Structures are given as C-alpha cells and as structure tokens.
Amino acid sequence: MKASPDWLTDERETAALAAMLSPTSSHSLEALAAESRAITLRRFGRTMTLYAPLYLSNYCSSGCVYCGFASDRKTVRHRLEPDETSRELMAMKKLGISDVLLLTGERTAAADFDYLRRSVEIAARTMQRVSVEAFPMSVAEYRALADCGCTGITIYQETYNRERYEDLHRWGPKKDFIDRLETPARALEGGIKNVGLGVLLGLSDPVEDALCLYRHLRHLGLSWWRAGMSLSFPRMRPQTGGYEPPFPVDDHLLARMIFAFRIALPDTELVLSTRESAAYRDGMSSLGITRMSIESRTTVGGYHDPANKEKGQFEIFDDRTAKEFCLALRKQNIEPVFKNWEPAYNGPSSEQNSATTEPLATEPCH
C-alpha cells in the first residue's frame, strides 16, 4: 500500500484553522460570522454564482456503503443517450441555467471516458460553462476533456481518514485512496482550469477531515497557483441503502466550518448545494458561501421530464424553483449570477505539463 504524503498530516499550516474549528474555541460563532461576511462582501460583492447538476448515468462499479448508486443497490440502471442529453440541456436552459455539472458513477463499460467526452462536447454547445464530477482519469484524458470544452472538475475525497476510507469503499476502483487523492493534480496538469474539492461530512471526524481538506487545497496551490479552486461542504442525506452517518454534523458546526474556511481562504469559492434546507442556504448566502446549486435533480436526467419519480442518488432538501430561489437572494440584496464565464476561454490551461504527459488517442471534438 502506497504511503500517504507527508503534507496530508502536516499541522504547521492548520493551527489557526484548527483553533477556529475547535469545540472549545475562543472564537464565538457570531464573531466568525461577522468576519466571514465582511471578507465575502469585500472579495465577491453581493453576488451568488449558480449552477445545476445533470446526472448522465447511474451505472457504477464501486461499492460505497453510503451511496444510492453503489453497484449492489437494486437500482434500475440507465444512461442518457446523446439526443436525451441534448433535451435535458435545453430544458435546463429554459430555467435560465448556463453552468452545468455533469455527473456519472465510477468508470463502467456503459459510462466510460468516451461516453463522458461525447457528453461534454454536447453540453459545451449549449452551456456557457461545463464541469464534470465523475471517475478519476489520466492527465491525457483530462486534456481531452478540456479540448472539448470542459473547464472544471469536482472530485471529493469523501474522507481523508484512511482507515475509514478503506471500510467505506468495499470494492471497485474508488477503493484506491491515493489514486483519488492525486486526481485533482492530474486534472490541473491536463489543463483543467478549475477544481472543486470536498469531503462528505458525516463519514469521519468532521474537524479532522476539514483540516485535511484545507491542506489538500494549499498543497495544490503551491504548484497550480493560477488555477481556480473551490470547496464544498456536503452533509449526508437519506439515500437508497439507508446508511446512517456515524459522525453527524449539526448546523452550528457546519456554519463554523464555512466561516473558518472563508477567513482562512478569502479568495476561494465556497459551495453549498441543495442538500441543505432553504432556510439554511438563505442564511449562509450572505455569510461566506459564493456558489450554490439550483433546481437540482439527483436522478438520471429529470429536467425534461420533471414528473420522473425514480429514486436519485440522495434526497435533496432545498427543492425551490430557480425563480423562487433567485427571489430569496434578491430579498437579501444578493444578485444571482447565471453566467460568469465566456466559452471563448474554453480549452486547456496554458499551465498544462505537456512535457510529462502522453497524448491520448481519441476522436477530435466536432
């Protein structure tokens, strides 16, 4: 088993963050909130960037105990075909969505790299910004995605506690802790411009995971300091399989995390999804969060046929329409931003390390 890197446990840079996250912290929640809010307004203004997820497939080859799409779940498996993907994207555009996150399970024959690449190509024709949350890939594969219009990836380590990670991922490619840990660096080396990191709160000690998440982002920043980076704070939600998180995170601890990360990382985009309630998201929107999902579906597709009753990967909490959500933002004098990216900037980053990567034999994008 390959050893974990030294930077993952280096406590020298996390002392200040650890002090803010400690249950016995001398930093009151109110004081952290006030400082976080001031930094957010100063760096990001009164804006909220919005995106929506599109699940392309629920095929999966891994056995994550906490996931509704794990390969042993009695779930009807299917994927979107190209014409279906186009219909879903057009339905999303009618909702005002211009920023899409394409999702799949772990790599399978039914939803492999070529399938994902073709889906990115289709989405890039319709959407201003296209990101993916899928399986770990090689540097060359990430470069091929960037060539087709993919500007970002999201990849959660789930937990940085290696023993817990081993227990939670029973089989499949996701069981490789180090390969997943190294994925964001491969994406950046391949020319992907933005990476999103996160842990699934509830799987392990949340403070320990938060500190490792911070170290991971800081480590990437040493080599890829021009790249865009974001952090997400997803909490466990009910899902097929009924897994109950052994380390539940309450509202106060999640708020403390968000405020502490905003103070520690003033320029990093912080993301809060529809896993959280409408009231909680409204509260956080002016206090540190700068990017949120809207109109989320966790089923395969679901925008073209919103009456689809199939079970998704997990249950969403904030089910407001885009119109309702934007109205709530504007009541707080926050402007919803559906587009903050021009497709003319798509393509691999100039920072890709072409000297150390091998070309990938794939069909060109059309």
BAVEXLO-804916 format. One record per residue (C-alpha): x, y, z. Coordinates in steps of 0.2 Angstrom, whole numbers, padded with zeros to 4 digits, always signed. Layout:
// residues N
XYZ;...
***
This chain:
// residues 366
+0000+0000+0000;+0007+0017-0005;+0010+0028+0010;+0000+0044+0012;+0010+0060+0008;+0018+0070+0022;+0008+0086+0018;-0008+0077+0022;-0003+0077+0041;+0007+0092+0042;+0000+0103+0056;+0010+0118+0054;-0001+0127+0042;-0018+0122+0050;-0016+0129+0068;-0026+0145+0065;-0040+0135+0056;-0040+0121+0070;-0042+0135+0083;-0057+0141+0074;-0065+0124+0072;-0062+0118+0090;-0077+0114+0100;-0069+0124+0114;-0063+0138+0103;-0062+0156+0110;-0069+0162+0093;-0088+0164+0095;-0099+0159+0081;-0105+0177+0080;-0088+0184+0078;-0083+0172+0065;-0099+0175+0055;-0096+0194+0056;-0078+0192+0049;-0083+0180+0036;-0097+0191+0030;-0085+0206+0029;-0072+0196+0019;-0086+0189+0007;-0093+0206+0003;-0076+0213+0001;-0069+0199-0011;-0085+0194-0020;-0098+0208-0018;-0116+0204-0016;-0117+0190-0029;-0120+0172-0029;-0115+0161-0044;-0127+0147-0048;-0126+0130-0057;-0136+0114-0059;-0131+0096-0059;-0136+0084-0073;-0134+0066-0069;-0129+0057-0086;-0128+0039-0079;-0131+0029-0063;-0120+0015-0068;-0106+0012-0055;-0093-0001-0052;-0089+0003-0034;-0097-0002-0018;-0098+0014-0007;-0108+0010+0008;-0116+0027+0009;-0121+0029-0009;-0138+0026-0018;-0129+0022-0034;-0117+0008-0027;-0116-0007-0038;-0125-0018-0026;-0141-0007-0024;-0156-0013-0033;-0157+0002-0044;-0163+0002-0062;-0148+0007-0071;-0148+0018-0087;-0139+0032-0095;-0144+0047-0106;-0141+0044-0124;-0135+0059-0135;-0152+0065-0140;-0158+0063-0122;-0143+0073-0116;-0147+0087-0128;-0166+0088-0122;-0161+0089-0104;-0149+0103-0108;-0162+0113-0117;-0174+0110-0103;-0161+0117-0091;-0158+0132-0102;-0176+0136-0101;-0174+0138-0082;-0160+0150-0085;-0146+0138-0081;-0129+0141-0091;-0117+0132-0079;-0119+0114-0078;-0110+0100-0068;-0111+0083-0077;-0111+0068-0066;-0108+0049-0068;-0104+0035-0056;-0087+0026-0056;-0080+0021-0073;-0090+0007-0082;-0092+0000-0099;-0109+0009-0101;-0102+0026-0095;-0084+0026-0099;-0072+0040-0104;-0078+0041-0122;-0096+0042-0116;-0091+0056-0105;-0081+0065-0118;-0095+0065-0130;-0107+0072-0117;-0095+0086-0113;-0095+0090-0131;-0114+0091-0132;-0115+0101-0116;-0102+0114-0122;-0113+0118-0137;-0127+0123-0126;-0119+0129-0109;-0108+0143-0105;-0098+0133-0093;-0096+0114-0091;-0089+0104-0077;-0089+0086-0073;-0090+0076-0057;-0085+0058-0062;-0072+0045-0060;-0053+0048-0059;-0044+0050-0075;-0027+0051-0083;-0018+0068-0087;-0021+0064-0105;-0040+0061-0103;-0042+0077-0094;-0033+0086-0108;-0045+0078-0120;-0060+0084-0109;-0053+0102-0109;-0051+0101-0128;-0070+0098-0129;-0075+0112-0118;-0073+0106-0100;-0067+0120-0089;-0068+0111-0072;-0069+0095-0062;-0076+0091-0044;-0069+0077-0035;-0072+0073-0017;-0060+0063-0007;-0076+0059+0004;-0065+0056+0019;-0046+0059+0022;-0046+0046+0036;-0038+0031+0028;-0044+0018+0039;-0062+0024+0037;-0060+0026+0019;-0055+0008+0017;-0070+0002+0027;-0082+0013+0017;-0077+0008+0000;-0079-0010-0001;-0074-0014-0019;-0071-0006-0035;-0059+0007-0042;-0064+0020-0029;-0056+0009-0016;-0039+0016-0021;-0036+0031-0009;-0020+0038-0016;-0026+0037-0034;-0041+0048-0029;-0030+0059-0018;-0019+0063-0033;-0034+0066-0046;-0035+0085-0044;-0017+0087-0048;-0019+0076-0064;-0033+0086-0069;-0024+0103-0067;-0009+0095-0076;-0020+0091-0090;-0026+0109-0092;-0042+0109-0082;-0044+0127-0076;-0055+0124-0060;-0055+0110-0047;-0068+0108-0033;-0063+0098-0018;-0074+0092-0003;-0077+0079+0010;-0094+0070+0013;-0097+0076+0031;-0103+0063+0042;-0092+0049+0037;-0077+0053+0048;-0072+0065+0061;-0078+0082+0053;-0064+0093+0060;-0050+0081+0055;-0057+0080+0038;-0059+0098+0037;-0041+0101+0041;-0035+0088+0028;-0046+0097+0015;-0038+0113+0019;-0020+0105+0017;-0025+0097+0001;-0030+0114-0007;-0015+0123+0000;-0004+0109-0007;-0012+0110-0024;-0010+0129-0024;+0009+0128-0022;+0010+0121-0040;-0006+0127-0048;-0007+0144-0040;-0016+0152-0055;-0030+0138-0055;-0047+0141-0049;-0052+0131-0034;-0067+0128-0024;-0073+0119-0008;-0089+0111-0005;-0097+0106+0012;-0110+0092+0008;-0118+0083+0023;-0125+0066+0022;-0143+0065+0016;-0155+0050+0016;-0152+0038+0001;-0156+0020-0005;-0147+0008+0007;-0151+0018+0022;-0134+0022+0028;-0133+0032+0044;-0118+0043+0046;-0108+0039+0062;-0102+0057+0064;-0117+0068+0061;-0113+0087+0058;-0126+0099+0066;-0130+0116+0059;-0118+0126+0071;-0103+0115+0067;-0106+0117+0048;-0108+0136+0050;-0092+0137+0060;-0083+0127+0046;-0090+0139+0032;-0085+0154+0042;-0067+0147+0047;-0063+0142+0029;-0069+0159+0022;-0057+0168+0034;-0043+0156+0031;-0046+0156+0012;-0053+0173+0007;-0052+0171-0012;-0058+0153-0013;-0076+0149-0019;-0086+0140-0006;-0101+0130-0012;-0117+0124-0003;-0129+0113-0013;-0147+0108-0011;-0143+0095+0001;-0146+0109+0014;-0163+0117+0018;-0169+0133+0010;-0168+0142+0027;-0150+0137+0030;-0145+0141+0012;-0153+0158+0014;-0144+0161+0030;-0127+0156+0023;-0129+0166+0006;-0123+0182+0014;-0111+0175+0027;-0097+0166+0016;-0105+0155+0003;-0102+0161-0015;-0109+0147-0026;-0124+0137-0025;-0134+0124-0035;-0152+0126-0040;-0166+0116-0047;-0156+0100-0043;-0161+0083-0049;-0152+0068-0042;-0160+0056-0055;-0153+0052-0072;-0160+0067-0082;-0175+0074-0073;-0176+0091-0081;-0185+0087-0097;-0197+0076-0088;-0199+0083-0070;-0213+0071-0066;-0200+0057-0066;-0202+0048-0049;-0187+0037-0049;-0175+0037-0034;-0160+0048-0036;-0143+0046-0028;-0149+0055-0012;-0164+0066-0007;-0162+0084-0010;-0168+0097+0004;-0170+0113-0005;-0182+0110-0019;-0186+0128-0023;-0188+0133-0042;-0175+0144-0049;-0187+0159-0049;-0191+0156-0030;-0173+0154-0026;-0167+0170-0035;-0182+0180-0027;-0175+0174-0010;-0157+0180-0015;-0164+0197-0021;-0173+0200-0005;-0156+0200+0004;-0149+0212-0010;-0139+0197-0017;-0138+0196-0036;-0140+0179-0044;-0127+0176-0057;-0131+0163-0070;-0116+0167-0082;-0099+0172-0077;-0089+0163-0090;-0086+0165-0108;-0085+0150-0119;-0071+0159-0129;-0060+0155-0114;-0063+0136-0115;-0049+0124-0119;-0034+0118-0109;-0025+0129-0097;-0008+0135-0103;-0001+0128-0087;-0003+0110-0093;+0013+0100-0091;+0014+0093-0109;+0032+0088-0106;+0027+0074-0094;+0011+0068-0102;+0007+0056-0116;-0005+0060-0129;-0022+0051-0129;-0028+0043-0145;-0046+0050-0145;-0058+0056-0159;-0057+0075-0161;-0071+0086-0154;-0083+0092-0168;
***
